Amino acid sequence: RLADIIAPIVGEFRALAGARGLPLVADDANAVVLTDPVLLGRVLRNLVSNAIKYTDTGGVEIQCGPVTAGQLAVTVGDTGRGIAEAEHERIFSEYYQLDNPERDRNKGLGLGLAIVRRTLGLLKHPITLDSRPGAGSRFTIVLPAGDAAQIVHADEPAENAPTRRARLLVIDDEKGVRAGMATLLADRGLEVVTAASAAEAIANLDPAALPDLLICDYRLREHLS
């Protein structure tokens, strides 16, 4: 149910929107869609966060409605500054930011909408943008309609559930990143080993307990990648 995805997002961002004097509202989304709720939730969080960030007056709204038979649309709309048509495609590129010519990392890295597009590509959910300067923006995602009788709940045990915790190896040359990743992943019930380099990881790995997954920083020290 879309409501199960959207309601927590509204609850999460309502205070932030309120601090900027913006109402954040959403339709009563009782519709059922066929999707990955975790990935769609991340996409909508990104869009709502951006909408709040770039809106000074008016508000932010999440709307849901039918498109064609078997399809529904979720739209995140705002009354913000809007985006020029020439930028509509560029904003989905990695490391592209409209309002950060000085490349201030405190304003982020410009990856949010690139991740949105790639995630929706994996889910096979098209996204469109309707926006112009001074008239706000509307990001619309088209989703296949689902069957309420087939809803899968997160607390239901999965078939063939693993008999042990998955082991993850995290390689990053920044100590704070390693510590944060270790905490985050351990909180998800995963077994985590961290290292500052590939050499350190190899030296410390237990051959009897090799990792199931490697998460590695793209560029490491000493020109390693």
Number of C-alpha atoms within 10 A of each C-alpha: 19 20 16 13 17 22 15 13 18 18 12 12 16 17 14 16 22 13 10 14 15 20 17 22 15 17 15 13 18 12 16 20 21 17 18 9 16 9 15 20 17 16 21 21 21 15 21 23 17 16 27 27 13 16 21 16 15 13 21 26 20 23 16 22 14 15 14 11 8 11 15 19 21 23 22 22 23 28 22 24 18 19 19 12 13 9 13 14 9 15 18 19 15 14 15 19 19 10 10 14 8 7 14 10 9 7 11 12 14 19 15 21 21 17 17 20 18 13 16 20 12 9 15 14 17 13 17 12 17 16 22 18 12 12 14 21 24 23 20 20 20 22 23 18 20 17 11 13 7 9 12 11 8 8 6 7 9 10 6 6 7 8 6 8 13 13 19 20 20 26 24 23 18 13 12 10 15 18 13 11 19 20 13 13 15 16 10 10 11 16 17 19 19 24 21 18 19 17 10 12 16 11 10 12 15 10 8 6 8 11 17 11 12 13 12 18 16 9 11 16 11 7 6 10 10
